[in-house]
Amino acid sequence: MKRTIKIIIFSILIILWGTRIFMFSATNGADSQAQSTKAIAKAITIALKFTNKLGLTNEHPSDQKIYQAAEVLDGPARKMMHQAEYFILAMLVMILVNILLNYNRYIFSFILTLIACIAFAYFDEFHQTFVIGRTGQLKDVVVDTTGMIYAILIYTSYYYTYQNGRKREKNK
């Protein structure tokens, strides 16, 4: 695929993903909490049905108990979703930066990606201060940053492994 097309595609993907993150952040606090708790309850229900089909269980808790469990899991699950959102964002940004730099200067790519994504996370938290029932919190930026770092490390590890494999193949 030509370099220009890759740049356009990844730029569009980054804009779309960033817009999606902002849309999640623009949901008021009560609705956001209700949506995530409902999604977790649904995931628990699906998991329980799956274990029943496998013959691992034959009875399940009531809907009320499932919802209570979902409420308990809501906080950690939301933090994991923060990490997942920013994992994807950082992966897209890292790919774009590397295309722009012709896959050279990895430390610079790493730093530039991290700065861009952290700036986006701060801006997103600031944006949340204007949404009813939401607050901008530094700890969310820290959680987002862990997702970014995972993405950058995985991408970099893969790339170096791939590059070393290609170099070995050429030398044979």
Sequence and secondary structure as in RCSB ss.txt:
>XXXX:A:sequence
MKRTIKIIIFSILIILWGTRIFMFSATNGADSQAQSTKAIAKAITIALKFTNKLGLTNEHPSDQKIYQAAEVLDG
PARKMMHQAEYFILAMLVMILVNILLNYNRYIFSFILTLIACIAFAYFDEFHQTFVIGRTGQLKDVVVDTTGMIY
AILIYTSYYYTYQNGRKREKNK
>XXXX:A:secstr
  HHHHHHHHHHHHHHHHHHHHHHHTS HHHHHHHHHHHHHHHHHHHHHHHHHTTS S    HHHHHHHHHHHHH
HHHHHHHHHHHHHHHHHHHHHHHHHTTT  HHHHHHHHHHHHHHHHHHHHHHHTTSTT    HHHHHHHHHHHHH
HHHHHHHHHHHHHHHHHHHHH 
